[in-house]
Amino acid sequence: MLPTLRETVDFYGLMANKALGQNFLLDSNITDKIIRQSLAQQNISDFRQVNIIEIGPGPGGLTRSILKAEPRSLTVVEMDSRCIQIMKDLQVETDTPMHIINGDALLFDPTENIPSPRQIISNLPYNVSVPLLLKWLSQISEFSALTLMFQKEVAERITASTHSKDYGRISIIAQLTCSIKKLFDLNPECFTPAPKIWSSVLLFQPLENAITAKDIAKIEKITALAFGQRRKMLRQSLKSFNNITDKLEQIGISPTARAEEIPPQKFLELSRLL
């Protein structure tokens, strides 16, 4: 029988490592809620038909909740070698095929050797959450869903609409690839140690007509210029592109508009002209 999560943390003397962006979630009521709400929004009752990948399981709080939902298989990717033995303890206790990878999630391709259908579930390390998300969005057709926790301010950027201060590159790419649903917010006291900020859990489900990695690369280039000088008119911020005024007008964008006024679909249309 497994010890409680708190007993596990105490036994291994596991203190969160700030350099790895760690904030442990030890309350099973919350980790169970993450899985329960993700399943409900996907209109499924368990993960029996799904191969799950968890990034940064730490002491295994969310891992335990994932295992309760009976995934077809579970692959955990953990950079912190201190947590690997904890994962091995769980592996012994579960009937679920479980694979443990001690490595950097930024270098790990979850589409290799893990059959479809596959989903990623993670309390993301906050210091690499956006690079990881952008990487997965570029191959979003390979996943049936992503259930991810971010700093609340990052989640607000992802879900932001036009004319808001949070709207930008990550909003555009995420919304062109996925339907995004906020499941709930978590206050700092839910974590050990308590961070200074709130967190949010988001569910990403791929759109049928999601843009390609090639589209994303072009949109990243355009939005880097447009939002890098977000108070400038587009005819100025994008002047490095030939005939930019004509191309903006061609798709119904005023050359005097600013980046925050342009919806994601128009950025996609522009990227395909340039």
Backbone as CSV, one residue per row, in Angstrom:
resi,resn,N_x,N_y,N_z,CA_x,CA_y,CA_z,C_x,C_y,C_z
1,MET,0.843,-1.203,0.000,0.000,0.000,0.000,0.875,1.248,0.000
2,LEU,0.484,2.228,-0.814,1.260,3.452,-0.920,1.100,4.326,0.318
3,PRO,2.179,4.987,0.751,2.044,6.000,1.803,1.299,7.205,1.239
4,THR,0.836,8.081,2.121,0.189,9.300,1.647,1.223,10.149,0.909
5,LEU,0.725,11.089,0.158,1.620,11.956,-0.595,2.518,12.760,0.340
6,ARG,1.931,13.257,1.423,2.726,14.022,2.391,3.802,13.140,3.015
7,GLU,3.458,11.894,3.337,4.449,10.963,3.891,5.551,10.686,2.881
8,THR,5.177,10.595,1.608,6.173,10.361,0.554,7.151,11.525,0.466
9,VAL,6.615,12.739,0.477,7.471,13.932,0.403,8.407,13.995,1.601
10,ASP,7.873,13.706,2.786,8.692,13.735,3.998,9.757,12.639,3.966
11,PHE,9.366,11.444,3.509,10.292,10.306,3.490,11.496,10.597,2.597
12,TYR,11.221,11.188,1.438,12.310,11.470,0.496,12.949,12.837,0.721
13,GLY,12.457,13.576,1.711,13.016,14.898,1.988,12.933,15.809,0.782
14,LEU,11.798,15.747,0.096,11.672,16.408,-1.204,11.197,17.843,-1.040
15,MET,12.125,18.768,-1.174,11.787,20.185,-1.171,11.709,20.666,-2.615
16,ALA,10.720,21.502,-2.920,10.567,22.001,-4.290,11.803,22.791,-4.707
17,ASN,12.225,22.591,-5.943,13.399,23.246,-6.498,12.951,24.433,-7.348
18,LYS,13.242,25.643,-6.887,12.808,26.838,-7.620,13.426,26.900,-9.008
19,ALA,14.653,26.430,-9.145,15.330,26.468,-10.453,14.605,25.634,-11.488
20,LEU,13.849,24.634,-11.036,13.090,23.779,-11.950,11.639,24.224,-12.070
21,GLY,11.317,25.368,-11.473,9.951,25.896,-11.558,8.943,25.055,-10.809
22,GLN,9.385,24.392,-9.732,8.514,23.446,-9.035,7.648,24.120,-7.970
23,ASN,6.381,23.780,-7.975,5.449,24.063,-6.881,4.543,22.847,-6.794
24,PHE,4.681,22.083,-5.716,4.005,20.799,-5.622,2.537,20.957,-5.229
25,LEU,1.703,20.157,-5.854,0.275,20.128,-5.566,-0.006,18.817,-4.837
26,LEU,-0.241,18.913,-3.530,-0.317,17.723,-2.689,-1.734,17.361,-2.257
27,ASP,-2.707,18.187,-2.604,-4.093,17.960,-2.193,-4.800,17.089,-3.229
28,SER,-5.128,15.858,-2.867,-5.753,14.932,-3.823,-7.137,15.402,-4.257
29,ASN,-7.807,16.188,-3.413,-9.107,16.727,-3.818,-8.974,17.614,-5.055
30,ILE,-7.876,18.365,-5.099,-7.653,19.271,-6.230,-7.174,18.499,-7.455
31,THR,-6.227,17.583,-7.262,-5.740,16.822,-8.420,-6.852,15.951,-9.003
32,ASP,-7.693,15.385,-8.141,-8.846,14.618,-8.634,-9.810,15.524,-9.412
33,LYS,-9.964,16.767,-8.945,-10.867,17.712,-9.608,-10.356,18.052,-11.009
34,ILE,-9.039,18.192,-11.147,-8.456,18.467,-12.466,-8.837,17.372,-13.453
35,ILE,-8.654,16.124,-13.026,-8.950,15.001,-13.911,-10.452,14.880,-14.144
36,ARG,-11.232,15.041,-13.099,-12.686,14.912,-13.222,-13.255,15.951,-14.194
37,GLN,-12.786,17.190,-14.079,-13.315,18.228,-14.959,-12.807,18.082,-16.394
38,SER,-11.578,17.629,-16.538,-11.059,17.383,-17.885,-11.873,16.302,-18.581
39,LEU,-12.131,15.219,-17.880,-12.936,14.130,-18.443,-14.342,14.618,-18.801
40,ALA,-14.941,15.381,-17.903,-16.308,15.846,-18.131,-16.392,16.738,-19.366
41,GLN,-15.424,17.636,-19.522,-15.436,18.532,-20.678,-15.196,17.775,-21.988
42,GLN,-14.504,16.638,-21.887,-14.271,15.814,-23.082,-15.398,14.802,-23.313
43,ASN,-16.337,14.788,-22.370,-17.481,13.878,-22.461,-17.055,12.415,-22.463
44,ILE,-16.063,12.113,-21.615,-15.642,10.729,-21.418,-15.589,10.449,-19.914
45,SER,-15.637,9.182,-19.540,-15.698,8.840,-18.121,-14.360,8.372,-17.553
46,ASP,-13.416,8.030,-18.424,-12.103,7.562,-17.976,-11.114,7.690,-19.131
47,PHE,-9.875,7.292,-18.877,-8.829,7.355,-19.907,-8.456,5.966,-20.439
48,ARG,-9.388,5.018,-20.356,-9.062,3.644,-20.741,-8.619,3.503,-22.194
49,GLN,-9.072,4.435,-23.036,-8.709,4.369,-24.451,-7.594,5.347,-24.816
50,VAL,-6.985,5.965,-23.790,-6.041,7.052,-24.055,-4.679,6.767,-23.421
51,ASN,-3.624,7.067,-24.170,-2.264,7.019,-23.643,-1.912,8.413,-23.119
52,ILE,-1.638,8.496,-21.829,-1.401,9.785,-21.172,0.089,10.032,-21.003
53,ILE,0.481,11.291,-21.224,1.841,11.747,-20.941,1.742,12.824,-19.866
54,GLU,2.469,12.652,-18.778,2.509,13.693,-17.741,3.902,14.292,-17.700
55,ILE,3.968,15.610,-17.764,5.233,16.333,-17.704,5.437,16.871,-16.293
56,GLY,6.606,16.582,-15.710,6.938,17.108,-14.391,6.053,16.611,-13.278
57,PRO,5.960,15.291,-13.074,5.060,14.759,-12.047,5.478,15.076,-10.620
58,GLY,6.754,15.421,-10.393,7.203,15.729,-9.031,6.952,14.565,-8.099
59,PRO,6.334,14.810,-6.934,6.086,13.727,-5.980,4.899,12.839,-6.357
60,GLY,4.177,13.182,-7.431,3.169,12.249,-7.936,1.732,12.499,-7.520
61,GLY,1.407,13.697,-7.072,0.021,13.971,-6.690,-0.934,13.856,-7.868
62,LEU,-0.635,14.581,-8.937,-1.468,14.510,-10.133,-1.356,13.129,-10.777
63,THR,-0.195,12.527,-10.680,0.016,11.181,-11.231,-0.968,10.183,-10.626
64,ARG,-1.150,10.262,-9.335,-2.074,9.345,-8.661,-3.505,9.537,-9.169
65,SER,-3.881,10.801,-9.391,-5.230,11.067,-9.886,-5.397,10.585,-11.322
66,ILE,-4.358,10.723,-12.125,-4.403,10.202,-13.496,-4.595,8.691,-13.472
67,LEU,-3.860,8.010,-12.612,-3.941,6.547,-12.545,-5.332,6.077,-12.115
68,LYS,-6.010,6.876,-11.278,-7.378,6.523,-10.879,-8.319,6.488,-12.083
69,ALA,-7.994,7.266,-13.126,-8.832,7.329,-14.329,-8.465,6.241,-15.341
70,GLU,-7.602,5.318,-14.928,-7.291,4.096,-15.669,-6.847,4.329,-17.117
71,PRO,-5.769,5.090,-17.316,-5.294,5.284,-18.694,-4.805,3.973,-19.307
72,ARG,-4.839,3.933,-20.632,-4.310,2.757,-21.337,-2.833,2.589,-20.996
73,SER,-2.104,3.707,-20.940,-0.724,3.728,-20.476,-0.427,5.122,-19.939
74,LEU,0.630,5.218,-19.135,1.055,6.507,-18.592,2.561,6.636,-18.760
75,THR,2.980,7.710,-19.417,4.407,8.033,-19.545,4.672,9.303,-18.764
76,VAL,5.599,9.243,-17.824,5.944,10.437,-17.048,7.341,10.904,-17.446
77,VAL,7.483,12.224,-17.590,8.765,12.822,-17.971,9.167,13.773,-16.857
78,GLU,10.248,13.447,-16.179,10.660,14.202,-14.996,12.154,14.498,-15.068
79,MET,12.511,15.781,-14.978,13.922,16.169,-15.024,14.610,15.941,-13.679
80,ASP,13.851,16.078,-12.595,14.410,15.999,-11.246,14.619,14.542,-10.847
81,SER,15.852,14.125,-10.793,16.168,12.716,-10.506,15.691,12.296,-9.114
82,ARG,15.470,13.258,-8.218,14.990,12.929,-6.872,13.600,12.305,-6.915
83,CYS,12.836,12.639,-7.969,11.447,12.178,-8.052,11.302,10.841,-8.763
84,ILE,12.384,10.366,-9.358,12.291,9.136,-10.154,11.942,7.924,-9.291
85,GLN,12.538,7.822,-8.107,12.216,6.684,-7.244,10.763,6.707,-6.809
86,ILE,10.207,7.902,-6.603,8.788,8.017,-6.258,7.936,7.469,-7.398
87,MET,8.318,7.779,-8.630,7.603,7.254,-9.787,7.732,5.724,-9.861
88,LYS,8.888,5.227,-9.517,9.090,3.766,-9.526,8.223,3.085,-8.467
89,ASP,8.051,3.748,-7.321,7.164,3.212,-6.282,5.727,3.110,-6.805
90,LEU,5.279,4.157,-7.537,3.936,4.132,-8.121,3.825,3.051,-9.192
91,GLN,4.883,2.900,-9.951,4.892,1.907,-11.037,4.663,0.499,-10.496
92,VAL,5.239,0.229,-9.330,5.092,-1.091,-8.711,3.652,-1.329,-8.256
93,GLU,2.987,-0.259,-7.833,1.662,-0.394,-7.231,0.510,-0.365,-8.233
94,THR,0.783,0.012,-9.484,-0.312,0.164,-10.442,-0.319,-0.969,-11.467
95,ASP,-1.514,-1.261,-11.976,-1.637,-2.217,-13.072,-1.512,-1.535,-14.431
96,THR,-1.487,-0.220,-14.428,-1.365,0.533,-15.680,0.062,0.439,-16.207
97,PRO,0.257,0.126,-17.482,1.606,0.188,-18.063,2.167,1.601,-17.892
98,MET,3.291,1.711,-17.198,3.824,3.023,-16.836,5.287,3.106,-17.249
99,HIS,5.620,4.172,-17.964,6.981,4.376,-18.465,7.544,5.642,-17.830
100,ILE,8.767,5.553,-17.341,9.384,6.653,-16.599,10.589,7.163,-17.377
101,ILE,10.591,8.458,-17.673,11.688,9.065,-18.419,12.300,10.176,-17.571
102,ASN,13.576,10.037,-17.256,14.308,11.057,-16.511,14.989,11.964,-17.536
103,GLY,14.329,13.062,-17.864,14.884,13.920,-18.902,14.168,15.247,-18.994
104,ASP,14.605,16.047,-19.956,14.101,17.400,-20.169,12.905,17.351,-21.110
105,ALA,11.757,17.844,-20.656,10.539,17.810,-21.468,10.692,18.614,-22.761
106,LEU,11.541,19.643,-22.748,11.748,20.437,-23.954,12.440,19.630,-25.052
107,LEU,13.140,18.578,-24.667,13.850,17.742,-25.636,13.102,16.451,-25.944
108,PHE,11.966,16.263,-25.294,11.208,15.014,-25.428,10.078,15.197,-26.437
109,ASP,9.980,14.285,-27.391,8.894,14.316,-28.366,7.834,13.302,-27.965
110,PRO,6.699,13.763,-27.444,5.674,12.827,-26.949,4.984,12.036,-28.054
111,THR,5.216,12.406,-29.304,4.587,11.660,-30.393,5.405,10.443,-30.803
112,GLU,6.631,10.350,-30.309,7.481,9.202,-30.637,7.248,8.077,-29.634
113,ASN,6.970,6.915,-30.136,6.852,5.683,-29.336,5.636,5.637,-28.410
114,ILE,4.812,6.669,-28.421,3.584,6.654,-27.622,2.418,6.671,-28.601
115,PRO,1.666,5.584,-28.672,0.617,5.486,-29.688,-0.517,6.485,-29.474
116,SER,-1.200,6.766,-30.571,-2.422,7.564,-30.524,-3.593,6.649,-30.146
117,PRO,-4.646,7.182,-29.504,-4.812,8.568,-29.058,-3.968,8.878,-27.833
118,ARG,-3.457,10.088,-27.793,-2.581,10.497,-26.692,-2.985,11.876,-26.189
119,GLN,-2.798,12.083,-24.898,-3.057,13.384,-24.277,-1.917,13.726,-23.337
120,ILE,-1.684,15.024,-23.158,-0.725,15.503,-22.164,-1.507,16.119,-21.011
121,ILE,-1.106,15.765,-19.795,-1.677,16.355,-18.580,-0.502,16.817,-17.725
122,SER,-0.548,18.050,-17.256,0.618,18.527,-16.501,0.313,19.750,-15.658
123,ASN,0.854,19.742,-14.445,1.060,20.955,-13.668,2.409,21.466,-14.152
124,LEU,2.388,22.312,-15.169,3.613,22.657,-15.895,4.631,23.390,-15.027
125,PRO,5.910,23.061,-15.206,6.951,23.910,-14.592,6.787,25.319,-15.147
126,TYR,6.559,26.282,-14.274,6.187,27.617,-14.737,7.265,28.280,-15.596
127,ASN,8.529,27.931,-15.363,9.593,28.623,-16.094,9.715,28.175,-17.549
128,VAL,9.059,27.087,-17.932,9.124,26.628,-19.333,7.727,26.363,-19.899
129,SER,6.698,26.898,-19.259,5.333,26.558,-19.668,5.011,27.044,-21.085
130,VAL,5.404,28.258,-21.430,5.079,28.785,-22.757,5.876,28.079,-23.857
131,PRO,7.192,27.886,-23.715,7.910,27.119,-24.748,7.346,25.711,-24.947
132,LEU,6.961,25.051,-23.864,6.373,23.715,-24.001,5.046,23.788,-24.738
133,LEU,4.200,24.745,-24.369,2.909,24.864,-25.035,3.083,25.122,-26.527
134,LEU,3.951,26.051,-26.895,4.161,26.362,-28.313,4.662,25.128,-29.075
135,LYS,5.518,24.361,-28.441,6.013,23.137,-29.074,4.859,22.170,-29.347
136,TRP,3.984,21.980,-28.365,2.871,21.027,-28.535,1.828,21.561,-29.500
137,LEU,1.607,22.877,-29.503,0.634,23.436,-30.438,1.081,23.246,-31.884
138,SER,2.392,23.223,-32.108,2.897,23.043,-33.468,2.647,21.632,-33.993
139,GLN,2.290,20.707,-33.098,1.981,19.334,-33.517,0.638,18.900,-32.919
140,ILE,-0.286,19.857,-32.792,-1.511,19.628,-32.032,-2.370,18.505,-32.610
141,SER,-2.295,18.266,-33.901,-3.111,17.201,-34.496,-2.723,15.823,-33.972
142,GLU,-1.583,15.726,-33.303,-1.113,14.454,-32.750,-1.745,14.149,-31.385
143,PHE,-2.501,15.097,-30.829,-3.081,14.928,-29.503,-4.604,15.042,-29.559
144,SER,-5.270,14.320,-28.664,-6.723,14.479,-28.564,-7.087,15.590,-27.580
145,ALA,-6.167,15.920,-26.661,-6.393,17.034,-25.732,-5.126,17.296,-24.935
146,LEU,-5.054,18.499,-24.373,-4.002,18.879,-23.425,-4.704,19.463,-22.206
147,THR,-4.379,18.962,-21.015,-4.910,19.530,-19.765,-3.716,20.080,-19.003
148,LEU,-3.620,21.415,-18.919,-2.387,22.034,-18.457,-2.659,23.131,-17.432
149,MET,-1.772,23.213,-16.450,-1.865,24.265,-15.448,-0.775,25.305,-15.705
150,PHE,-1.177,26.579,-15.653,-0.271,27.704,-15.867,-0.408,28.713,-14.740
151,GLN,0.554,29.630,-14.653,0.319,30.827,-13.865,-0.925,31.506,-14.439
152,LYS,-1.747,32.068,-13.589,-3.001,32.657,-14.053,-2.768,33.740,-15.104
153,GLU,-1.717,34.528,-14.929,-1.466,35.605,-15.899,-1.112,35.043,-17.270
154,VAL,-0.450,33.883,-17.314,-0.146,33.237,-18.595,-1.436,32.691,-19.212
155,ALA,-2.276,32.066,-18.378,-3.567,31.563,-18.865,-4.406,32.700,-19.448
156,GLU,-4.344,33.881,-18.822,-5.105,35.020,-19.329,-4.569,35.492,-20.671
157,ARG,-3.266,35.381,-20.882,-2.689,35.723,-22.183,-3.140,34.715,-23.247
158,ILE,-3.199,33.444,-22.884,-3.590,32.399,-23.833,-5.034,32.585,-24.295
159,THR,-5.897,32.960,-23.379,-7.331,33.051,-23.687,-7.788,34.470,-24.035
160,ALA,-6.874,35.418,-24.085,-7.230,36.828,-24.275,-7.893,37.079,-25.625
161,SER,-8.790,38.053,-25.640,-9.441,38.465,-26.882,-8.834,39.777,-27.364
162,THR,-9.177,40.155,-28.591,-8.661,41.404,-29.156,-9.034,42.595,-28.269
163,HIS,-8.261,43.656,-28.419,-8.470,44.929,-27.701,-8.160,44.809,-26.205
164,SER,-7.485,43.724,-25.790,-7.097,43.615,-24.378,-5.580,43.665,-24.269
165,LYS,-5.106,44.077,-23.101,-3.658,44.202,-22.901,-2.962,42.844,-22.906
166,ASP,-3.709,41.769,-22.642,-3.114,40.429,-22.584,-3.030,39.751,-23.951
167,TYR,-3.718,40.312,-24.936,-3.781,39.701,-26.264,-2.432,39.809,-26.966
168,GLY,-1.973,38.686,-27.538,-0.677,38.701,-28.211,-0.401,37.404,-28.946
169,ARG,0.862,37.154,-29.181,1.284,35.997,-29.991,0.708,34.693,-29.487
170,ILE,0.829,34.424,-28.189,0.383,33.137,-27.659,-1.135,33.006,-27.749
171,SER,-1.864,34.119,-27.602,-3.329,34.092,-27.754,-3.684,33.639,-29.169
172,ILE,-3.035,34.234,-30.144,-3.345,33.993,-31.552,-3.045,32.553,-31.943
173,ILE,-1.863,32.061,-31.591,-1.489,30.701,-31.977,-2.362,29.667,-31.266
174,ALA,-2.609,29.871,-29.989,-3.436,28.915,-29.242,-4.850,28.867,-29.795
175,GLN,-5.407,30.037,-30.098,-6.802,30.088,-30.536,-6.990,29.658,-31.986
176,LEU,-5.911,29.671,-32.776,-5.987,29.156,-34.145,-5.812,27.643,-34.203
177,THR,-5.346,27.054,-33.119,-5.113,25.609,-33.108,-6.117,24.850,-32.250
178,CYS,-6.695,25.502,-31.237,-7.489,24.776,-30.246,-8.744,25.521,-29.818
179,SER,-9.691,24.745,-29.343,-10.768,25.256,-28.511,-10.251,25.199,-27.080
180,ILE,-10.324,26.305,-26.371,-9.698,26.389,-25.042,-10.762,26.662,-23.995
181,LYS,-10.749,25.861,-22.939,-11.714,26.009,-21.847,-10.961,26.131,-20.523
182,LYS,-11.265,27.211,-19.782,-10.680,27.297,-18.429,-11.496,26.426,-17.500
183,LEU,-10.849,25.483,-16.823,-11.548,24.587,-15.902,-11.765,25.261,-14.556
184,PHE,-10.698,25.796,-13.957,-10.839,26.536,-12.702,-9.507,27.182,-12.335
185,ASP,-9.558,28.082,-11.351,-8.370,28.750,-10.810,-7.982,28.114,-9.479
186,LEU,-6.709,28.228,-9.127,-6.225,27.730,-7.840,-5.485,28.850,-7.122
187,ASN,-5.782,29.018,-5.835,-5.066,30.045,-5.088,-3.709,29.518,-4.634
188,PRO,-2.781,30.409,-4.288,-1.416,29.994,-3.962,-1.311,28.982,-2.825
189,GLU,-2.269,29.038,-1.879,-2.192,28.156,-0.712,-2.399,26.681,-1.072
190,CYS,-2.817,26.410,-2.297,-2.998,25.018,-2.738,-1.660,24.313,-2.956
191,PHE,-0.577,25.090,-3.026,0.719,24.538,-3.423,1.719,24.543,-2.268
192,THR,2.717,23.685,-2.422,3.849,23.643,-1.496,5.140,23.737,-2.312
193,PRO,5.941,24.805,-2.135,5.637,26.001,-1.340,4.605,26.849,-2.072
194,ALA,3.948,27.750,-1.335,2.934,28.610,-1.942,3.611,29.668,-2.815
195,PRO,3.285,29.701,-4.113,3.840,30.766,-4.952,3.163,32.089,-4.628
196,LYS,3.609,33.153,-5.269,3.015,34.465,-5.012,1.831,34.743,-5.924
197,ILE,1.571,33.826,-6.851,0.544,34.081,-7.861,-0.492,32.951,-7.884
198,TRP,-1.666,33.260,-8.443,-2.693,32.259,-8.677,-2.334,31.428,-9.903
199,SER,-3.002,30.285,-10.033,-2.797,29.412,-11.180,-4.150,29.104,-11.826
200,SER,-4.108,28.650,-13.069,-5.326,28.284,-13.794,-5.093,26.986,-14.554
201,VAL,-6.140,26.158,-14.606,-6.093,24.913,-15.364,-6.880,25.113,-16.654
202,LEU,-6.241,24.844,-17.789,-6.874,24.991,-19.094,-6.942,23.651,-19.810
203,LEU,-8.019,23.454,-20.545,-8.178,22.281,-21.414,-8.122,22.751,-22.866
204,PHE,-7.209,22.170,-23.628,-7.056,22.472,-25.048,-7.550,21.273,-25.853
205,GLN,-8.463,21.511,-26.784,-8.931,20.464,-27.680,-8.707,20.924,-29.112
206,PRO,-7.992,20.144,-29.918,-7.619,20.576,-31.267,-8.828,20.910,-32.135
207,LEU,-8.703,21.978,-32.894,-9.720,22.315,-33.886,-9.563,21.389,-35.090
208,GLU,-10.663,21.116,-35.747,-10.595,20.242,-36.922,-9.736,20.853,-38.016
209,ASN,-9.774,22.166,-38.134,-8.996,22.847,-39.171,-7.814,23.602,-38.559
210,ALA,-7.163,22.982,-37.597,-6.028,23.617,-36.914,-4.920,23.955,-37.910
211,ILE,-4.248,25.067,-37.669,-3.176,25.492,-38.554,-1.969,24.573,-38.412
212,THR,-1.094,24.614,-39.413,0.067,23.732,-39.466,1.276,24.378,-38.778
213,ALA,2.314,23.574,-38.572,3.560,24.085,-37.992,4.159,25.174,-38.885
214,LYS,3.998,25.044,-40.196,4.503,26.062,-41.129,3.758,27.376,-40.932
215,ASP,2.427,27.297,-40.799,1.628,28.498,-40.515,2.093,29.154,-39.225
216,ILE,2.294,28.339,-38.189,2.692,28.866,-36.879,4.014,29.618,-36.983
217,ALA,4.976,29.060,-37.716,6.286,29.699,-37.852,6.149,31.088,-38.485
218,LYS,5.289,31.206,-39.500,5.091,32.497,-40.160,4.357,33.476,-39.242
219,ILE,3.350,32.976,-38.519,2.605,33.838,-37.607,3.508,34.327,-36.472
220,GLU,4.388,33.478,-36.007,5.315,33.894,-34.944,6.179,35.058,-35.409
221,LYS,6.641,34.986,-36.648,7.491,36.056,-37.193,6.712,37.371,-37.287
222,ILE,5.478,37.277,-37.799,4.657,38.477,-37.973,4.266,39.077,-36.629
223,THR,3.811,38.218,-35.710,3.350,38.741,-34.418,4.501,39.269,-33.559
224,ALA,5.703,38.715,-33.744,6.861,39.242,-33.010,7.098,40.703,-33.384
225,LEU,6.942,41.012,-34.682,7.103,42.398,-35.128,5.912,43.257,-34.710
226,ALA,4.716,42.735,-34.916,3.510,43.518,-34.657,3.345,43.858,-33.183
227,PHE,3.585,42.871,-32.304,3.383,43.101,-30.869,4.645,43.616,-30.187
228,GLY,5.780,43.496,-30.873,7.016,44.070,-30.331,6.933,45.595,-30.293
229,GLN,6.097,46.139,-31.181,5.856,47.586,-31.219,4.350,47.791,-31.240
230,ARG,3.662,47.317,-30.226,2.214,47.180,-30.273,1.456,48.498,-30.354
231,ARG,2.093,49.595,-30.008,1.411,50.884,-30.124,1.573,51.496,-31.517
232,LYS,2.402,50.894,-32.352,2.583,51.412,-33.702,1.526,50.847,-34.644
233,MET,1.207,51.595,-35.689,0.315,51.094,-36.727,0.994,49.948,-37.460
234,LEU,0.179,49.028,-37.971,0.735,47.848,-38.643,1.575,48.219,-39.859
235,ARG,1.215,49.280,-40.541,2.009,49.662,-41.721,3.427,50.064,-41.326
236,GLN,3.598,50.434,-40.058,4.929,50.769,-39.550,5.634,49.544,-38.964
237,SER,4.927,48.826,-38.077,5.575,47.686,-37.404,5.914,46.556,-38.374
238,LEU,5.163,46.475,-39.489,5.396,45.392,-40.471,6.015,45.917,-41.761
239,LYS,6.644,47.073,-41.713,7.145,47.704,-42.938,8.288,46.938,-43.591
240,SER,8.883,45.979,-42.863,9.952,45.174,-43.464,9.423,44.214,-44.533
241,PHE,8.091,44.008,-44.566,7.484,43.176,-45.606,7.144,44.046,-46.819
242,ASN,7.434,43.545,-48.009,7.164,44.287,-49.230,5.667,44.547,-49.415
243,ASN,5.337,45.748,-49.832,3.953,46.124,-50.160,2.976,45.795,-49.023
244,ILE,3.392,46.030,-47.789,2.569,45.622,-46.649,1.235,46.365,-46.625
245,THR,1.214,47.625,-47.006,-0.047,48.373,-46.995,-1.062,47.744,-47.936
246,ASP,-0.624,47.411,-49.142,-1.524,46.787,-50.121,-2.033,45.437,-49.616
247,LYS,-1.163,44.674,-48.988,-1.547,43.335,-48.536,-2.512,43.407,-47.347
248,LEU,-2.319,44.372,-46.496,-3.256,44.559,-45.392,-4.638,44.918,-45.942
249,GLU,-4.672,45.846,-46.857,-5.951,46.276,-47.437,-6.625,45.144,-48.205
250,GLN,-5.813,44.291,-48.810,-6.341,43.175,-49.604,-7.207,42.232,-48.768
251,ILE,-6.884,42.112,-47.484,-7.660,41.204,-46.625,-8.519,41.970,-45.616
252,GLY,-8.729,43.237,-45.906,-9.662,44.008,-45.095,-9.118,44.517,-43.772
253,ILE,-7.806,44.654,-43.661,-7.196,45.215,-42.450,-6.735,46.633,-42.758
254,SER,-7.137,47.568,-41.931,-6.682,48.944,-42.119,-5.197,49.039,-41.802
255,PRO,-4.401,49.650,-42.682,-2.962,49.798,-42.412,-2.670,50.615,-41.157
256,THR,-3.669,51.403,-40.719,-3.460,52.208,-39.511,-3.891,51.475,-38.236
257,ALA,-4.378,50.250,-38.388,-4.767,49.446,-37.213,-3.525,49.027,-36.431
258,ARG,-3.762,48.687,-35.173,-2.669,48.190,-34.331,-2.874,46.704,-34.071
259,ALA,-1.812,46.035,-33.679,-1.815,44.568,-33.572,-2.943,44.052,-32.688
260,GLU,-3.213,44.735,-31.583,-4.194,44.225,-30.623,-5.628,44.272,-31.160
261,GLU,-5.832,44.952,-32.306,-7.166,45.053,-32.901,-7.464,43.922,-33.889
262,ILE,-6.456,43.133,-34.227,-6.589,42.174,-35.324,-6.873,40.775,-34.775
263,PRO,-8.002,40.159,-35.153,-8.337,38.825,-34.651,-7.401,37.751,-35.218
264,PRO,-7.325,36.602,-34.544,-6.408,35.536,-34.975,-6.563,35.149,-36.444
265,GLN,-7.800,35.018,-36.926,-8.012,34.556,-38.294,-7.414,35.521,-39.317
266,LYS,-7.428,36.808,-39.026,-6.842,37.789,-39.935,-5.319,37.702,-39.949
267,PHE,-4.719,37.394,-38.781,-3.268,37.184,-38.766,-2.903,35.961,-39.617
268,LEU,-3.758,34.946,-39.583,-3.518,33.766,-40.412,-3.601,34.135,-41.896
269,GLU,-4.628,34.875,-42.271,-4.770,35.295,-43.670,-3.549,36.109,-44.112
270,LEU,-3.099,37.014,-43.246,-1.939,37.841,-43.578,-0.693,36.970,-43.755
271,SER,-0.507,36.008,-42.858,0.686,35.157,-42.941,0.740,34.392,-44.255
272,ARG,-0.424,34.084,-44.802,-0.456,33.311,-46.048,-0.263,34.194,-47.281
273,LEU,-0.312,35.511,-47.077,-0.028,36.439,-48.177,1.444,36.822,-48.239
274,LEU,2.095,36.761,-47.095,3.466,37.261,-47.010,4.500,36.174,-47.316
